[in-house]
Amino acid sequence: MSEIQQFYSGQTIFITGGTGFLGKILIEKLLRSCPKIKTIYILIREKKGKQIQDRIKEITSSLMFEPLREIDPNFEKKILPMPGDVIKPNFGLSTADLQLLKKEVSIVFHAAATTRFDEPLKIALQVNVDSVKTMLDICKECKKLKAFVYVSTAFSNSIYEHVEEKVYPGPLSHEKLTDLVGVMDKLNMTKKENIKFTKLVIGKFPNTYCFTKSMAEDLVSKSAKELPISIYRFSIAMAALREPLMGWLDSSQALTQSIVRIGLGIIRVICVKRNENMETVPIDLACNCLIASAWEAASKKNNKQELQVYNYVSGTDNPVSWGYLQTYLRRERYKLAIMKTIYYPDTMIIESLHLFFFLHYILHFIPAILGDASLRILGKKPMFYKIFKKGTKLVMVIRFFTNGKWHFDTENVKSLWKKLSETDKKLFNFDITSFTWDELLTAHCYGSRRYLLKTDMSSEEHERAVRKAKNLFYIHQVVRGTFYIIVFWLIWKIFCILF
């Protein structure tokens, strides 16, 4: 066995956020590459009337677990759900379950978080900060604890252009924010007043997500002397490059939603800075680095060095620009063609917010109104204006990340990579320079079509999709020509009236 495999051998692991995109990849990878793991406990709550066991079965029966099932058909026996909720005291765990964790657990990954950028401050506090305090309290009583990794985000300190691998002072103390949220509750604010007050509280931070993640890091750092802790930050997750399946995706995050809508021909113009970094990483490599970070955290258990922080990002050592994404999607539009395409896929990049909104209403709002009018005439339910509203909200939510400029230090990640044996480097590859962006973008687009849009990937279906895309191109040319004629006619009429 390799060094990392030996570290995980016989260990009992506790994971929060195990039902999320990263959480599922983490569980699968641990069980597939570290087969000697004893047990993985997952904190999980009932959702939409589904029982805990039903949710676990739904997760483990998905395609992503097929490679693991081929190796170990009985892997599910190692996954034990613990009913609970991160926003409740002691996670809502039963006394028996809580005592079991404290007695048996040796490795903890706290990945639970609300990633909604516009989450109300109270909920963001409960999920992103209060839960960390609860986990810290539990870990302090875990008798066998070897490593605790708090999963953060590369944008937790996005108010700084240069983000070092260190913990920055929290914007507020946990106690102070709790008091402020209490005041908000007592004042019984309206939605508008709540939003205004929230903006005053978070200050320079772009949203409650980044604000509370920064606070959580500060909270973790204050317990670093007592526990074998590390903080793991990673940027926007894209599809799996190779593991467990090439292109695996099961969550439609903001960037993925945008790429899918560009491919469907719905998004015609986007507001990004063409030459700035598209700060993204493949989820499987990000997961491998997370697994390795726990191994290193354990090795520093008795070392009084500064808390280890890892910035797992691409922009420092393998950068790619938003302009390159546009070039790739245009170059490969026919290879990526699908029958679900609504209009010819082609998107403009606009850096000016004012110009963007002008074109946004011309190219998105007007077609949405006309499209819904056509659907009503045909006796069908209108849908395009609803898509337009969601698109507008999406633009405003992600604009900070698509127009920002950051430099991330990555020395701790590079140092960790160098410490791995050759065997571990093959088993847990997280070398951010080990792939080209054409590889990752191809995997991501493949995964979006197959796993999110459930597209028929047969060659016959693809040929039909290409023919449709080419027909849409001719329609696009007619529409564009008609638009230009109308614009020139209006300009001519205005000129004649004035002169």
One Martini backbone bead per residue (centre of mass of N, CA, C, O) as a GRO file, in nm:
protein
  499
    1MET     BB    1   0.099   0.034   0.015
    2SER     BB    2   0.057   0.346   0.038
    3GLU     BB    3   0.071   0.610   0.245
    4ILE     BB    4  -0.226   0.697   0.217
    5GLN     BB    5  -0.351   0.418   0.245
    6GLN     BB    6  -0.238   0.366   0.528
    7PHE     BB    7  -0.376   0.602   0.671
    8TYR     BB    8  -0.681   0.492   0.594
    9SER     BB    9  -0.642   0.237   0.729
   10GLY     BB   10  -0.901   0.156   0.954
   11GLN     BB   11  -1.076   0.406   0.925
   12THR     BB   12  -1.297   0.658   1.058
   13ILE     BB   13  -1.540   0.856   0.884
   14PHE     BB   14  -1.655   1.203   0.871
   15ILE     BB   15  -1.928   1.349   0.672
   16THR     BB   16  -2.011   1.655   0.544
   17GLY     BB   17  -2.167   1.691   0.241
   18GLY     BB   18  -2.214   1.395   0.102
   19THR     BB   19  -2.454   1.492  -0.116
   20GLY     BB   20  -2.267   1.642  -0.277
   21PHE     BB   21  -2.052   1.678  -0.524
   22LEU     BB   22  -1.792   1.638  -0.356
   23GLY     BB   23  -1.889   1.422  -0.153
   24LYS     BB   24  -1.932   1.189  -0.358
   25ILE     BB   25  -1.647   1.185  -0.472
   26LEU     BB   26  -1.508   1.128  -0.202
   27ILE     BB   27  -1.638   0.858  -0.131
   28GLU     BB   28  -1.561   0.703  -0.387
   29LYS     BB   29  -1.251   0.744  -0.374
   30LEU     BB   30  -1.192   0.624  -0.098
   31LEU     BB   31  -1.312   0.334  -0.159
   32ARG     BB   32  -1.139   0.277  -0.420
   33SER     BB   33  -0.832   0.371  -0.309
   34CYS     BB   34  -0.924   0.282   0.010
   35PRO     BB   35  -1.024  -0.034   0.092
   36LYS     BB   36  -0.945  -0.027   0.422
   37ILE     BB   37  -1.171   0.115   0.510
   38LYS     BB   38  -1.408   0.094   0.749
   39THR     BB   39  -1.579   0.383   0.777
   40ILE     BB   40  -1.861   0.595   0.659
   41TYR     BB   41  -1.995   0.879   0.785
   42ILE     BB   42  -2.317   1.040   0.718
   43LEU     BB   43  -2.466   1.336   0.710
   44ILE     BB   44  -2.832   1.317   0.703
   45ARG     BB   45  -3.135   1.427   0.560
   46GLU     BB   46  -3.444   1.470   0.513
   47LYS     BB   47  -3.602   1.482   0.175
   48LYS     BB   48  -3.892   1.514   0.033
   49GLY     BB   49  -3.986   1.244   0.204
   50LYS     BB   50  -3.716   1.106   0.227
   51GLN     BB   51  -3.544   0.864   0.340
   52ILE     BB   52  -3.233   0.793   0.429
   53GLN     BB   53  -3.198   0.521   0.276
   54ASP     BB   54  -3.305   0.631   0.006
   55ARG     BB   55  -3.081   0.841  -0.040
   56ILE     BB   56  -2.844   0.646  -0.040
   57LYS     BB   57  -2.944   0.465  -0.270
   58GLU     BB   58  -2.954   0.689  -0.482
   59ILE     BB   59  -2.653   0.749  -0.477
   60THR     BB   60  -2.521   0.448  -0.510
   61SER     BB   61  -2.693   0.400  -0.794
   62SER     BB   62  -2.523   0.564  -0.951
   63LEU     BB   63  -2.295   0.579  -1.207
   64MET     BB   64  -2.038   0.673  -1.035
   65PHE     BB   65  -2.036   0.373  -0.876
   66GLU     BB   66  -1.952   0.153  -1.086
   67PRO     BB   67  -1.641   0.126  -1.059
   68LEU     BB   68  -1.665   0.036  -0.760
   69ARG     BB   69  -1.858  -0.210  -0.794
   70GLU     BB   70  -1.652  -0.382  -0.957
   71ILE     BB   71  -1.456  -0.407  -0.710
   72ASP     BB   72  -1.704  -0.351  -0.477
   73PRO     BB   73  -2.020  -0.475  -0.428
   74ASN     BB   74  -2.009  -0.399  -0.088
   75PHE     BB   75  -1.958  -0.087  -0.025
   76GLU     BB   76  -2.227   0.006   0.127
   77LYS     BB   77  -2.149  -0.108   0.414
   78LYS     BB   78  -1.947   0.150   0.471
   79ILE     BB   79  -2.211   0.325   0.453
   80LEU     BB   80  -2.323   0.544   0.719
   81PRO     BB   81  -2.599   0.691   0.825
   82MET     BB   82  -2.675   1.014   0.991
   83PRO     BB   83  -2.919   1.158   1.137
   84GLY     BB   84  -2.947   1.510   1.038
   85ASP     BB   85  -2.845   1.868   1.102
   86VAL     BB   86  -2.637   2.144   1.077
   87ILE     BB   87  -2.846   2.357   1.233
   88LYS     BB   88  -2.826   2.180   1.476
   89PRO     BB   89  -2.768   2.071   1.766
   90ASN     BB   90  -2.543   1.837   1.720
   91PHE     BB   91  -2.689   1.784   1.435
   92GLY     BB   92  -2.929   1.606   1.559
   93LEU     BB   93  -2.808   1.388   1.716
   94SER     BB   94  -2.795   1.124   1.877
   95THR     BB   95  -2.653   1.010   2.155
   96ALA     BB   96  -2.537   0.751   2.028
   97ASP     BB   97  -2.405   0.879   1.775
   98LEU     BB   98  -2.226   1.085   1.920
   99GLN     BB   99  -2.062   0.874   2.083
  100LEU     BB  100  -1.957   0.717   1.840
  101LEU     BB  101  -1.791   0.940   1.714
  102LYS     BB  102  -1.606   1.002   1.964
  103LYS     BB  103  -1.491   0.700   1.963
  104GLU     BB  104  -1.420   0.638   1.631
  105VAL     BB  105  -1.333   0.892   1.498
  106SER     BB  106  -1.038   1.015   1.285
  107ILE     BB  107  -1.184   1.153   1.027
  108VAL     BB  108  -1.261   1.489   0.901
  109PHE     BB  109  -1.520   1.630   0.677
  110HIS     BB  110  -1.619   1.972   0.628
  111ALA     BB  111  -1.860   2.040   0.351
  112ALA     BB  112  -2.088   2.187   0.453
  113ALA     BB  113  -2.302   2.410   0.252
  114THR     BB  114  -2.409   2.718   0.135
  115THR     BB  115  -2.389   2.832  -0.221
  116ARG     BB  116  -2.568   3.064  -0.204
  117PHE     BB  117  -2.522   3.399  -0.271
  118ASP     BB  118  -2.839   3.492  -0.172
  119GLU     BB  119  -2.840   3.418   0.112
  120PRO     BB  120  -2.958   3.456   0.395
  121LEU     BB  121  -2.785   3.541   0.672
  122LYS     BB  122  -2.904   3.339   0.874
  123ILE     BB  123  -2.853   3.080   0.707
  124ALA     BB  124  -2.551   3.121   0.653
  125LEU     BB  125  -2.473   3.110   0.950
  126GLN     BB  126  -2.578   2.829   1.024
  127VAL     BB  127  -2.427   2.662   0.794
  128ASN     BB  128  -2.124   2.815   0.775
  129VAL     BB  129  -2.073   2.855   1.105
  130ASP     BB  130  -2.223   2.697   1.326
  131SER     BB  131  -2.132   2.416   1.217
  132VAL     BB  132  -1.832   2.457   1.283
  133LYS     BB  133  -1.861   2.482   1.586
  134THR     BB  134  -1.984   2.203   1.625
  135MET     BB  135  -1.747   2.041   1.504
  136LEU     BB  136  -1.530   2.135   1.698
  137ASP     BB  137  -1.665   2.025   1.956
  138ILE     BB  138  -1.662   1.730   1.867
  139CYS     BB  139  -1.355   1.695   1.804
  140LYS     BB  140  -1.255   1.751   2.100
  141GLU     BB  141  -1.398   1.448   2.176
  142CYS     BB  142  -1.221   1.286   1.987
  143LYS     BB  143  -1.008   1.023   2.062
  144LYS     BB  144  -0.898   0.949   1.739
  145LEU     BB  145  -0.803   1.206   1.618
  146LYS     BB  146  -0.608   1.301   1.314
  147ALA     BB  147  -0.820   1.465   1.117
  148PHE     BB  148  -0.923   1.807   1.008
  149VAL     BB  149  -1.124   1.927   0.733
  150TYR     BB  150  -1.191   2.240   0.604
  151VAL     BB  151  -1.422   2.335   0.358
  152SER     BB  152  -1.374   2.584   0.137
  153THR     BB  153  -1.297   2.884  -0.047
  154ALA     BB  154  -1.122   3.084  -0.269
  155PHE     BB  155  -1.351   3.331  -0.199
  156SER     BB  156  -1.330   3.409   0.113
  157ASN     BB  157  -1.097   3.651   0.017
  158SER     BB  158  -1.206   3.846  -0.233
  159ILE     BB  159  -1.118   4.140  -0.120
  160TYR     BB  160  -0.850   4.027  -0.222
  161GLU     BB  161  -0.609   4.006  -0.472
  162HIS     BB  162  -0.415   3.867  -0.262
  163VAL     BB  163  -0.408   3.514  -0.188
  164GLU     BB  164  -0.313   3.354   0.075
  165GLU     BB  165  -0.197   3.074   0.280
  166LYS     BB  166  -0.414   3.205   0.496
  167VAL     BB  167  -0.559   3.353   0.771
  168TYR     BB  168  -0.797   3.586   0.795
  169PRO     BB  169  -0.952   3.820   0.936
  170GLY     BB  170  -1.247   3.848   1.051
  171PRO     BB  171  -1.516   4.060   1.001
  172LEU     BB  172  -1.649   3.886   1.237
  173SER     BB  173  -1.770   3.760   1.499
  174HIS     BB  174  -1.973   3.516   1.590
  175GLU     BB  175  -2.121   3.670   1.813
  176LYS     BB  176  -2.185   3.933   1.659
  177LEU     BB  177  -2.355   3.808   1.430
  178THR     BB  178  -2.565   3.677   1.609
  179ASP     BB  179  -2.670   3.946   1.723
  180LEU     BB  180  -2.753   4.077   1.452
  181VAL     BB  181  -2.958   3.860   1.371
  182GLY     BB  182  -3.134   3.905   1.621
  183VAL     BB  183  -3.212   4.195   1.547
  184MET     BB  184  -3.353   4.128   1.280
  185ASP     BB  185  -3.577   3.959   1.411
  186LYS     BB  186  -3.693   4.177   1.610
  187LEU     BB  187  -3.760   4.396   1.373
  188ASN     BB  188  -3.916   4.270   1.141
  189MET     BB  189  -3.822   4.279   0.852
  190THR     BB  190  -3.819   4.343   0.544
  191LYS     BB  191  -3.682   4.244   0.260
  192LYS     BB  192  -3.544   4.516   0.192
  193GLU     BB  193  -3.424   4.568   0.476
  194ASN     BB  194  -3.260   4.308   0.487
  195ILE     BB  195  -3.076   4.365   0.244
  196LYS     BB  196  -2.961   4.635   0.345
  197PHE     BB  197  -2.842   4.528   0.612
  198THR     BB  198  -2.660   4.311   0.488
  199LYS     BB  199  -2.476   4.505   0.328
  200LEU     BB  200  -2.365   4.644   0.583
  201VAL     BB  201  -2.239   4.390   0.715
  202ILE     BB  202  -2.053   4.275   0.464
  203GLY     BB  203  -1.964   4.502   0.285
  204LYS     BB  204  -1.715   4.410   0.056
  205PHE     BB  205  -1.865   4.172   0.021
  206PRO     BB  206  -2.058   4.016  -0.230
  207ASN     BB  207  -2.165   3.796  -0.014
  208THR     BB  208  -2.271   3.564   0.222
  209TYR     BB  209  -2.082   3.336   0.146
  210CYS     BB  210  -1.801   3.470   0.170
  211PHE     BB  211  -1.842   3.589   0.451
  212THR     BB  212  -1.895   3.316   0.612
  213LYS     BB  213  -1.635   3.169   0.523
  214SER     BB  214  -1.441   3.365   0.658
  215MET     BB  215  -1.548   3.326   0.945
  216ALA     BB  216  -1.493   3.019   0.961
  217GLU     BB  217  -1.187   3.033   0.938
  218ASP     BB  218  -1.142   3.198   1.194
  219LEU     BB  219  -1.267   2.986   1.382
  220VAL     BB  220  -1.067   2.758   1.318
  221SER     BB  221  -0.796   2.902   1.396
  222LYS     BB  222  -0.867   2.913   1.711
  223SER     BB  223  -0.830   2.570   1.708
  224ALA     BB  224  -0.542   2.480   1.595
  225LYS     BB  225  -0.388   2.406   1.871
  226GLU     BB  226  -0.583   2.149   1.942
  227LEU     BB  227  -0.596   2.057   1.635
  228PRO     BB  228  -0.576   1.862   1.329
  229ILE     BB  229  -0.583   2.124   1.113
  230SER     BB  230  -0.730   2.220   0.795
  231ILE     BB  231  -0.753   2.433   0.502
  232TYR     BB  232  -0.971   2.397   0.213
  233ARG     BB  233  -0.935   2.549  -0.103
  234PHE     BB  234  -1.160   2.598  -0.383
  235SER     BB  235  -1.275   2.646  -0.678
  236ILE     BB  236  -1.449   2.610  -0.943
  237ALA     BB  237  -1.634   2.334  -1.029
  238MET     BB  238  -1.587   2.086  -1.249
  239ALA     BB  239  -1.570   1.829  -1.410
  240ALA     BB  240  -1.458   1.528  -1.448
  241LEU     BB  241  -1.179   1.421  -1.605
  242ARG     BB  242  -1.179   1.085  -1.502
  243GLU     BB  243  -1.307   1.072  -1.208
  244PRO     BB  244  -1.500   0.806  -1.231
  245LEU     BB  245  -1.599   0.980  -1.481
  246MET     BB  246  -1.597   1.125  -1.766
  247GLY     BB  247  -1.776   1.419  -1.697
  248TRP     BB  248  -1.888   1.424  -1.422
  249LEU     BB  249  -2.230   1.525  -1.338
  250ASP     BB  250  -2.493   1.654  -1.077
  251SER     BB  251  -2.458   1.975  -1.096
  252SER     BB  252  -2.604   2.309  -1.149
  253GLN     BB  253  -2.410   2.544  -1.165
  254ALA     BB  254  -2.356   2.854  -1.270
  255LEU     BB  255  -2.150   2.785  -1.494
  256THR     BB  256  -2.300   2.543  -1.613
  257GLN     BB  257  -2.557   2.693  -1.685
  258SER     BB  258  -2.421   2.882  -1.888
  259ILE     BB  259  -2.303   2.671  -2.084
  260VAL     BB  260  -2.569   2.533  -2.152
  261ARG     BB  261  -2.717   2.794  -2.261
  262ILE     BB  262  -2.520   2.840  -2.486
  263GLY     BB  263  -2.564   2.560  -2.628
  264LEU     BB  264  -2.888   2.626  -2.664
  265GLY     BB  265  -2.906   2.948  -2.746
  266ILE     BB  266  -2.997   3.146  -2.506
  267ILE     BB  267  -2.719   3.273  -2.473
  268ARG     BB  268  -2.583   3.581  -2.633
  269VAL     BB  269  -2.477   3.739  -2.367
  270ILE     BB  270  -2.184   3.831  -2.172
  271CYS     BB  271  -2.038   3.941  -1.847
  272VAL     BB  272  -1.693   3.964  -1.911
  273LYS     BB  273  -1.345   3.929  -1.880
  274ARG     BB  274  -1.166   3.804  -2.127
  275ASN     BB  275  -0.855   3.810  -1.980
  276GLU     BB  276  -0.949   3.665  -1.743
  277ASN     BB  277  -0.967   3.430  -1.517
  278MET     BB  278  -1.093   3.098  -1.509
  279GLU     BB  279  -1.163   2.984  -1.189
  280THR     BB  280  -1.095   2.645  -1.231
  281VAL     BB  281  -1.167   2.289  -1.144
  282PRO     BB  282  -1.139   1.964  -1.124
  283ILE     BB  283  -1.305   1.758  -0.908
  284ASP     BB  284  -1.102   1.515  -0.886
  285LEU     BB  285  -0.847   1.680  -0.815
  286ALA     BB  286  -0.965   1.826  -0.571
  287CYS     BB  287  -1.018   1.565  -0.410
  288ASN     BB  288  -0.727   1.458  -0.394
  289CYS     BB  289  -0.618   1.700  -0.230
  290LEU     BB  290  -0.801   1.663   0.011
  291ILE     BB  291  -0.699   1.382   0.095
  292ALA     BB  292  -0.399   1.472   0.131
  293SER     BB  293  -0.444   1.694   0.350
  294ALA     BB  294  -0.516   1.496   0.579
  295TRP     BB  295  -0.246   1.350   0.588
  296GLU     BB  296  -0.082   1.607   0.666
  297ALA     BB  297  -0.237   1.692   0.920
  298ALA     BB  298  -0.151   1.436   1.083
  299SER     BB  299   0.164   1.495   1.070
  300LYS     BB  300   0.098   1.782   1.248
  301LYS     BB  301  -0.026   1.724   1.529
  302ASN     BB  302   0.259   1.788   1.709
  303ASN     BB  303   0.272   2.059   1.553
  304LYS     BB  304   0.318   2.423   1.609
  305GLN     BB  305   0.240   2.521   1.351
  306GLU     BB  306   0.085   2.676   1.127
  307LEU     BB  307  -0.191   2.677   0.977
  308GLN     BB  308  -0.301   2.490   0.715
  309VAL     BB  309  -0.329   2.617   0.376
  310TYR     BB  310  -0.523   2.557   0.071
  311ASN     BB  311  -0.484   2.659  -0.277
  312TYR     BB  312  -0.705   2.529  -0.519
  313VAL     BB  313  -0.592   2.632  -0.833
  314SER     BB  314  -0.531   2.756  -1.178
  315GLY     BB  315  -0.426   3.059  -1.233
  316THR     BB  316  -0.120   3.022  -1.148
  317ASP     BB  317  -0.032   2.736  -1.331
  318ASN     BB  318  -0.323   2.705  -1.528
  319PRO     BB  319  -0.436   2.922  -1.720
  320VAL     BB  320  -0.764   3.067  -1.816
  321SER     BB  321  -0.982   3.229  -2.021
  322TRP     BB  322  -1.286   3.347  -2.117
  323GLY     BB  323  -1.210   3.369  -2.415
  324TYR     BB  324  -1.143   3.068  -2.452
  325LEU     BB  325  -1.424   2.960  -2.406
  326GLN     BB  326  -1.549   3.096  -2.652
  327THR     BB  327  -1.363   2.967  -2.862
  328TYR     BB  328  -1.433   2.674  -2.801
  329LEU     BB  329  -1.746   2.685  -2.848
  330ARG     BB  330  -1.719   2.776  -3.144
  331ARG     BB  331  -1.531   2.547  -3.256
  332GLU     BB  332  -1.734   2.303  -3.113
  333ARG     BB  333  -2.044   2.331  -3.184
  334TYR     BB  334  -2.089   2.066  -3.358
  335LYS     BB  335  -1.981   1.856  -3.152
  336LEU     BB  336  -2.201   1.977  -2.925
  337ALA     BB  337  -2.452   1.902  -3.052
  338ILE     BB  338  -2.813   1.921  -2.990
  339MET     BB  339  -3.160   1.875  -3.003
  340LYS     BB  340  -3.225   2.097  -2.765
  341THR     BB  341  -3.175   2.321  -2.935
  342ILE     BB  342  -3.310   2.648  -2.998
  343TYR     BB  343  -3.049   2.802  -3.099
  344TYR     BB  344  -2.788   2.942  -3.226
  345PRO     BB  345  -2.466   2.902  -3.100
  346ASP     BB  346  -2.385   3.237  -2.984
  347THR     BB  347  -2.145   3.451  -2.805
  348MET     BB  348  -2.101   3.748  -2.641
  349ILE     BB  349  -1.850   3.964  -2.511
  350ILE     BB  350  -1.906   4.188  -2.231
  351GLU     BB  351  -1.770   4.440  -2.012
  352SER     BB  352  -1.997   4.631  -2.013
  353LEU     BB  353  -2.276   4.671  -1.825
  354HIS     BB  354  -2.448   4.865  -1.997
  355LEU     BB  355  -2.419   4.717  -2.268
  356PHE     BB  356  -2.521   4.449  -2.173
  357PHE     BB  357  -2.816   4.538  -2.097
  358PHE     BB  358  -2.891   4.633  -2.375
  359LEU     BB  359  -2.845   4.349  -2.513
  360HIS     BB  360  -3.010   4.178  -2.319
  361TYR     BB  361  -3.290   4.302  -2.407
  362ILE     BB  362  -3.265   4.245  -2.710
  363LEU     BB  363  -3.158   3.923  -2.700
  364HIS     BB  364  -3.367   3.827  -2.455
  365PHE     BB  365  -3.634   3.978  -2.396
  366ILE     BB  366  -3.771   4.000  -2.672
  367PRO     BB  367  -3.764   3.695  -2.747
  368ALA     BB  368  -3.925   3.607  -2.495
  369ILE     BB  369  -4.190   3.755  -2.562
  370LEU     BB  370  -4.230   3.634  -2.846
  371GLY     BB  371  -4.220   3.336  -2.759
  372ASP     BB  372  -4.467   3.346  -2.563
  373ALA     BB  373  -4.672   3.443  -2.771
  374SER     BB  374  -4.651   3.193  -2.950
  375LEU     BB  375  -4.734   2.986  -2.735
  376ARG     BB  376  -5.016   3.101  -2.679
  377ILE     BB  377  -5.126   3.064  -2.967
  378LEU     BB  378  -5.061   2.740  -2.943
  379GLY     BB  379  -5.149   2.661  -2.636
  380LYS     BB  380  -4.896   2.716  -2.460
  381LYS     BB  381  -4.668   2.738  -2.216
  382PRO     BB  382  -4.494   2.979  -2.095
  383MET     BB  383  -4.103   3.028  -2.057
  384PHE     BB  384  -3.898   3.261  -2.148
  385TYR     BB  385  -3.927   3.476  -1.923
  386LYS     BB  386  -3.833   3.294  -1.696
  387ILE     BB  387  -3.552   3.251  -1.814
  388PHE     BB  388  -3.471   3.548  -1.817
  389LYS     BB  389  -3.486   3.598  -1.510
  390LYS     BB  390  -3.277   3.384  -1.433
  391GLY     BB  391  -3.047   3.503  -1.607
  392THR     BB  392  -3.028   3.777  -1.467
  393LYS     BB  393  -2.961   3.665  -1.187
  394LEU     BB  394  -2.708   3.509  -1.270
  395VAL     BB  395  -2.539   3.748  -1.362
  396MET     BB  396  -2.536   3.901  -1.086
  397VAL     BB  397  -2.414   3.668  -0.912
  398ILE     BB  398  -2.139   3.608  -1.107
  399ARG     BB  399  -1.994   3.877  -1.178
  400PHE     BB  400  -1.769   3.888  -0.963
  401PHE     BB  401  -1.622   3.618  -1.082
  402THR     BB  402  -1.603   3.718  -1.399
  403ASN     BB  403  -1.449   4.018  -1.312
  404GLY     BB  404  -1.226   3.926  -1.146
  405LYS     BB  405  -0.896   3.971  -0.973
  406TRP     BB  406  -0.652   3.714  -0.890
  407HIS     BB  407  -0.391   3.608  -0.656
  408PHE     BB  408  -0.264   3.285  -0.585
  409ASP     BB  409  -0.132   3.100  -0.354
  410THR     BB  410   0.049   2.749  -0.390
  411GLU     BB  411   0.278   2.625  -0.203
  412ASN     BB  412   0.132   2.405  -0.033
  413VAL     BB  413   0.042   2.233  -0.270
  414LYS     BB  414   0.323   2.183  -0.390
  415SER     BB  415   0.445   2.056  -0.136
  416LEU     BB  416   0.248   1.819  -0.118
  417TRP     BB  417   0.316   1.693  -0.393
  418LYS     BB  418   0.621   1.634  -0.327
  419LYS     BB  419   0.552   1.426  -0.083
  420LEU     BB  420   0.463   1.231  -0.277
  421SER     BB  421   0.456   0.947  -0.403
  422GLU     BB  422   0.442   0.792  -0.700
  423THR     BB  423   0.191   0.630  -0.629
  424ASP     BB  424   0.018   0.869  -0.520
  425LYS     BB  425   0.029   1.039  -0.781
  426LYS     BB  426  -0.148   0.829  -0.934
  427LEU     BB  427  -0.391   0.796  -0.731
  428PHE     BB  428  -0.368   1.138  -0.641
  429ASN     BB  429  -0.411   1.342  -0.866
  430PHE     BB  430  -0.330   1.725  -0.847
  431ASP     BB  431  -0.201   1.829  -1.101
  432ILE     BB  432  -0.276   2.130  -1.261
  433THR     BB  433  -0.069   2.060  -1.522
  434SER     BB  434  -0.198   1.765  -1.636
  435PHE     BB  435  -0.379   1.954  -1.828
  436THR     BB  436  -0.592   2.060  -2.068
  437TRP     BB  437  -0.854   2.269  -2.156
  438ASP     BB  438  -0.972   2.091  -2.374
  439GLU     BB  439  -1.014   1.846  -2.195
  440LEU     BB  440  -1.202   1.974  -1.979
  441LEU     BB  441  -1.418   2.100  -2.166
  442THR     BB  442  -1.496   1.835  -2.298
  443ALA     BB  443  -1.584   1.691  -2.039
  444HIS     BB  444  -1.796   1.900  -1.948
  445CYS     BB  445  -1.977   1.891  -2.203
  446TYR     BB  446  -2.031   1.591  -2.194
  447GLY     BB  447  -2.159   1.586  -1.909
  448SER     BB  448  -2.388   1.786  -1.966
  449ARG     BB  449  -2.527   1.611  -2.185
  450ARG     BB  450  -2.547   1.330  -2.036
  451TYR     BB  451  -2.615   1.399  -1.712
  452LEU     BB  452  -2.810   1.656  -1.737
  453LEU     BB  453  -2.966   1.632  -2.034
  454LYS     BB  454  -2.994   1.335  -2.135
  455THR     BB  455  -2.840   1.263  -2.393
  456ASP     BB  456  -2.815   1.124  -2.693
  457MET     BB  457  -2.486   0.972  -2.793
  458SER     BB  458  -2.535   0.894  -3.067
  459SER     BB  459  -2.447   0.928  -3.397
  460GLU     BB  460  -2.731   0.979  -3.512
  461GLU     BB  461  -2.810   1.208  -3.318
  462HIS     BB  462  -2.572   1.393  -3.389
  463GLU     BB  463  -2.637   1.434  -3.688
  464ARG     BB  464  -2.908   1.572  -3.633
  465ALA     BB  465  -2.790   1.806  -3.463
  466VAL     BB  466  -2.611   1.925  -3.684
  467ARG     BB  467  -2.836   1.988  -3.886
  468LYS     BB  468  -2.984   2.179  -3.696
  469ALA     BB  469  -2.751   2.382  -3.654
  470LYS     BB  470  -2.732   2.462  -3.955
  471ASN     BB  471  -3.020   2.564  -3.982
  472LEU     BB  472  -2.992   2.779  -3.754
  473PHE     BB  473  -2.782   2.946  -3.901
  474TYR     BB  474  -2.965   3.047  -4.130
  475ILE     BB  475  -3.172   3.177  -3.946
  476HIS     BB  476  -2.973   3.369  -3.809
  477GLN     BB  477  -2.900   3.530  -4.064
  478VAL     BB  478  -3.184   3.637  -4.118
  479VAL     BB  479  -3.229   3.776  -3.846
  480ARG     BB  480  -2.980   3.959  -3.856
  481GLY     BB  481  -3.047   4.101  -4.123
  482THR     BB  482  -3.319   4.216  -4.031
  483PHE     BB  483  -3.211   4.380  -3.795
  484TYR     BB  484  -3.021   4.566  -3.958
  485ILE     BB  485  -3.239   4.688  -4.140
  486ILE     BB  486  -3.406   4.816  -3.913
  487VAL     BB  487  -3.184   4.995  -3.794
  488PHE     BB  488  -3.119   5.155  -4.056
  489TRP     BB  489  -3.406   5.259  -4.097
  490LEU     BB  490  -3.423   5.420  -3.831
  491ILE     BB  491  -3.181   5.601  -3.881
  492TRP     BB  492  -3.291   5.725  -4.146
  493LYS     BB  493  -3.549   5.848  -4.024
  494ILE     BB  494  -3.408   6.026  -3.815
  495PHE     BB  495  -3.239   6.186  -4.019
  496CYS     BB  496  -3.478   6.302  -4.183
  497ILE     BB  497  -3.612   6.455  -3.946
  498LEU     BB  498  -3.356   6.633  -3.866
  499PHE     BB  499  -3.258   6.705  -4.196
   0.00000   0.00000   0.00000
